[in-house]
Amino acid sequence: MILEMRRIIVFAKNMEAMAAFYGGKLGLPAVAGDVASGFMEFDAGAVRLALHRGGTGEAARRAPKIVFYAGDVAAARADLAGRGVKLGKVKLANDLHLCEGKDPEGNPFQISNRP
């Protein structure tokens, strides 16, 4: 199994300012979502940069999350768990399947079937 990095999620306290920066100042084209929904993606070449409304307090200070694509998240989780990677349960939200994990230094990552 080979995982493909698809996006990096940056948690934003101020979606409007962050979208204006990445879309306006840096010129990355918006490709999905919008400020009002609290989730917005920009085309950043080989990967997408996603903004996710991060809330306030501790939630707003989260590290960016690297997201890897897997067509079958449950199978990818099982394979990685077999290699000693500690992961949470597979979560389902309609057609979206995802699983959360942390690297040895506590940085978050996710396996997702979101294209």
Backbone bond lengths (Angstrom), bond angles and torsions (degrees), N, CA, C in turn:
res aa  C-N    CA-C-N  psi(-1)  N-CA   C-N-CA  omega(-1)  CA-C   N-CA-C  phi
1 M - - - 1.442 - - 1.529 109.32 -
2 I 1.314 116.03 133.41 1.461 122.49 175.83 1.518 107.69 -119.13
3 L 1.327 115.88 124.56 1.461 120.43 176.73 1.519 108.88 -88.30
4 E 1.319 116.27 143.63 1.465 122.29 177.68 1.512 108.95 -113.89
5 M 1.345 117.03 126.79 1.455 119.25 175.62 1.515 107.69 -70.68
6 R 1.333 116.97 126.92 1.458 121.81 -177.91 1.519 112.84 -112.25
7 R 1.339 116.75 -34.74 1.459 118.53 -176.98 1.512 110.05 -156.27
8 I 1.318 114.14 160.70 1.458 122.60 169.41 1.520 105.51 -121.50
9 I 1.322 115.70 127.35 1.459 120.87 -179.72 1.524 108.60 -97.58
10 V 1.319 115.42 125.46 1.460 122.21 174.94 1.522 106.56 -108.66
11 F 1.323 116.94 124.88 1.454 121.24 -179.97 1.521 108.94 -83.39
12 A 1.330 116.06 127.89 1.463 122.08 -171.70 1.518 111.77 -116.75
13 K 1.325 116.16 130.44 1.471 120.87 172.47 1.525 109.42 -77.57
14 N 1.351 116.42 -35.70 1.461 121.86 -177.29 1.530 108.20 -123.94
15 M 1.333 115.80 92.07 1.464 121.20 -177.23 1.524 111.74 -58.01
16 E 1.327 116.74 -41.39 1.462 120.26 -177.59 1.527 111.34 -60.57
17 A 1.328 116.68 -47.97 1.461 120.60 -179.19 1.527 111.20 -66.04
18 M 1.320 116.78 -41.04 1.471 120.38 -178.89 1.527 110.68 -67.32
19 A 1.340 117.20 -42.78 1.466 120.31 178.38 1.522 110.46 -64.15
20 A 1.324 116.97 -39.70 1.469 120.31 177.89 1.528 110.77 -64.46
21 F 1.322 116.97 -36.50 1.463 120.17 179.78 1.529 111.12 -69.11
22 Y 1.347 116.55 -56.02 1.466 119.16 -175.40 1.521 112.38 -70.54
23 G 1.338 117.10 -37.88 1.461 120.11 -179.99 1.514 113.00 -82.60
24 G 1.323 116.72 -46.46 1.464 120.92 -176.42 1.510 113.65 -83.25
25 K 1.315 116.75 -58.11 1.469 120.93 -175.56 1.525 112.46 -70.08
26 L 1.352 117.16 -47.62 1.466 119.66 -179.11 1.524 112.46 -85.69
27 G 1.334 117.27 -16.63 1.458 121.34 176.47 1.513 115.81 76.66
28 L 1.339 118.07 21.55 1.467 119.72 177.73 1.522 109.23 -76.42
29 P 1.331 118.29 129.37 1.462 119.83 179.93 1.534 112.27 -70.88
30 A 1.323 116.67 132.74 1.463 121.78 174.85 1.526 108.28 -72.05
31 V 1.353 116.14 134.30 1.464 119.54 -177.19 1.528 113.68 -124.43
32 A 1.329 117.99 -14.11 1.466 119.60 179.99 1.520 109.67 -160.95
33 G 1.324 115.72 152.36 1.447 121.47 177.22 1.513 112.54 70.36
34 D 1.332 114.90 -173.24 1.465 120.81 178.02 1.517 109.04 -160.40
35 V 1.313 115.51 168.93 1.459 121.50 -177.68 1.528 110.85 -58.49
36 A 1.328 117.42 -43.31 1.463 121.37 -176.36 1.523 112.89 -61.76
37 S 1.329 117.62 -33.77 1.466 120.69 -178.27 1.523 112.48 -76.98
38 G 1.327 117.00 -18.18 1.463 120.10 -178.50 1.507 113.43 85.30
39 F 1.326 117.65 6.30 1.464 121.99 176.87 1.517 107.65 -143.99
40 M 1.314 116.36 125.09 1.458 121.07 -176.76 1.521 109.02 -145.70
41 E 1.331 116.58 137.24 1.463 120.90 -179.86 1.517 111.26 -117.52
42 F 1.329 114.68 145.73 1.457 123.11 177.41 1.519 109.18 -123.19
43 D 1.322 116.27 143.16 1.457 121.69 175.29 1.523 107.66 -75.78
44 A 1.330 116.29 117.37 1.459 121.62 179.89 1.528 109.89 -119.92
45 G 1.327 116.59 32.39 1.463 120.20 179.30 1.516 111.13 90.94
46 A 1.322 116.68 -118.34 1.459 121.27 -176.19 1.526 113.10 -68.57
47 V 1.319 117.82 -21.85 1.463 122.06 178.24 1.525 108.95 -132.42
48 R 1.308 115.55 167.17 1.456 120.58 173.90 1.518 109.13 -103.33
49 L 1.313 115.39 146.57 1.453 121.61 172.95 1.518 106.16 -101.78
50 A 1.319 116.31 119.98 1.461 120.84 -179.39 1.519 109.60 -109.00
51 L 1.328 115.85 135.15 1.459 121.54 171.77 1.515 107.47 -100.78
52 H 1.328 116.17 134.44 1.458 121.90 -179.75 1.522 106.87 -130.07
53 R 1.333 115.26 125.68 1.465 118.65 179.82 1.522 108.05 -55.48
54 G 1.333 116.69 118.28 1.457 121.65 -171.94 1.505 115.82 -96.85
55 G 1.308 118.44 -6.16 1.453 119.97 178.58 1.510 112.75 80.07
56 T 1.318 115.62 -152.48 1.456 120.76 -177.00 1.525 109.54 -125.67
57 G 1.302 116.50 173.91 1.460 121.38 176.57 1.514 111.82 64.32
58 E 1.311 116.02 -141.29 1.466 122.02 -176.61 1.522 111.92 -60.12
59 A 1.329 117.47 -37.49 1.466 120.86 -179.21 1.524 111.66 -60.82
60 A 1.318 117.19 -29.77 1.458 121.01 -178.06 1.528 112.09 -79.43
61 R 1.321 118.08 -10.73 1.458 121.03 -178.48 1.526 112.03 -105.77
62 R 1.298 117.84 19.57 1.464 120.54 -179.70 1.522 111.19 -69.69
63 A 1.317 114.87 147.89 1.458 120.79 175.66 1.522 109.21 -69.11
64 P 1.335 117.66 153.93 1.470 119.20 173.85 1.531 109.92 -57.20
65 K 1.315 115.36 151.59 1.467 121.40 -178.94 1.527 109.48 -112.64
66 I 1.315 116.58 125.84 1.458 121.52 175.40 1.525 107.83 -84.43
67 V 1.328 116.54 132.44 1.461 120.96 -178.19 1.529 109.34 -116.81
68 F 1.334 114.97 125.65 1.454 122.05 177.93 1.522 109.04 -104.76
69 Y 1.327 116.39 143.87 1.463 121.55 179.30 1.522 110.46 -91.40
70 A 1.333 115.35 138.73 1.463 122.74 169.67 1.521 107.05 -145.09
71 G 1.314 117.46 128.03 1.462 121.34 178.03 1.521 111.72 -61.68
72 D 1.330 116.42 -35.98 1.459 122.61 178.50 1.528 107.47 -120.46
73 V 1.317 116.48 95.01 1.462 121.73 -174.98 1.529 111.06 -64.11
74 A 1.317 117.32 -40.90 1.469 120.14 -179.50 1.528 110.95 -62.23
75 A 1.315 117.72 -41.74 1.463 120.95 178.94 1.530 110.88 -67.31
76 A 1.330 116.66 -40.52 1.468 120.28 177.92 1.519 109.77 -63.48
77 R 1.328 116.80 -41.74 1.465 120.41 178.90 1.520 110.11 -61.32
78 A 1.327 116.79 -46.11 1.468 120.55 -179.38 1.528 110.83 -61.24
79 D 1.328 117.08 -43.15 1.461 121.28 179.19 1.529 110.72 -61.43
80 L 1.331 116.51 -47.57 1.464 120.65 -178.94 1.526 111.85 -67.15
81 A 1.317 117.04 -39.36 1.467 120.47 177.63 1.531 109.89 -61.52
82 G 1.328 116.14 -36.00 1.460 120.74 176.79 1.521 112.77 -64.93
83 R 1.316 116.54 -20.84 1.474 121.99 177.05 1.526 111.65 -95.19
84 G 1.324 116.83 5.81 1.449 120.84 177.07 1.520 115.83 92.01
85 V 1.336 117.54 9.34 1.462 120.77 178.28 1.529 108.48 -81.23
86 K 1.332 116.56 129.50 1.463 121.02 178.88 1.515 108.88 -89.15
87 L 1.326 115.71 124.36 1.464 122.64 -176.84 1.514 110.30 -135.12
88 G 1.332 115.30 153.88 1.449 120.30 173.42 1.520 110.61 -76.24
89 K 1.303 115.82 -178.52 1.461 121.34 178.57 1.521 110.35 -72.40
90 V 1.315 116.28 156.73 1.462 121.06 174.55 1.521 107.68 -72.96
91 K 1.326 115.91 127.92 1.461 122.55 178.41 1.518 108.42 -104.33
92 L 1.319 116.01 141.64 1.457 121.89 -179.92 1.517 109.92 -118.26
93 A 1.323 115.62 132.97 1.465 122.25 174.18 1.522 106.35 -139.26
94 N 1.321 116.07 94.23 1.464 122.16 -173.67 1.524 108.71 58.87
95 D 1.325 118.47 -120.41 1.462 121.03 -179.24 1.524 113.16 -88.68
96 L 1.325 117.43 -2.96 1.462 121.67 -178.86 1.524 109.55 -89.89
97 H 1.331 115.30 125.12 1.460 121.81 175.88 1.519 106.54 -118.68
98 L 1.336 116.40 134.34 1.461 118.82 179.10 1.511 110.95 -149.60
99 C 1.326 113.96 160.93 1.448 121.80 -177.87 1.523 107.29 -146.15
100 E 1.326 117.25 133.85 1.460 122.37 -176.76 1.522 111.09 -101.18
101 G 1.331 115.41 147.69 1.454 121.12 175.66 1.515 110.18 -150.70
102 K 1.335 115.66 175.61 1.466 121.83 175.63 1.515 108.05 -136.91
103 D 1.336 114.93 143.94 1.459 119.20 176.55 1.529 109.02 -78.29
104 P 1.333 118.49 177.48 1.468 120.05 -176.60 1.526 114.88 -59.01
105 E 1.342 118.92 -21.10 1.458 120.87 178.60 1.525 112.77 -99.87
106 G 1.335 116.93 8.62 1.448 121.20 175.39 1.515 115.72 89.56
107 N 1.328 117.97 6.47 1.466 120.72 178.19 1.525 109.66 -75.18
108 P 1.329 117.39 133.71 1.461 119.66 -176.71 1.525 112.78 -76.66
109 F 1.329 114.75 145.49 1.453 121.06 169.53 1.517 107.79 -141.85
110 Q 1.311 114.99 164.64 1.464 120.24 -177.80 1.524 108.66 -140.19
111 I 1.312 115.16 147.76 1.465 121.95 169.22 1.522 105.06 -110.48
112 S 1.325 117.03 129.65 1.449 121.16 -174.00 1.528 110.16 -143.43
113 N 1.313 116.11 151.93 1.469 119.48 173.46 1.518 111.65 -97.01
114 R 1.344 117.53 10.92 1.468 120.10 175.52 1.522 107.81 -68.76
115 P 1.346 117.24 122.30 1.482 118.73 -177.04 1.526 112.95 -61.56
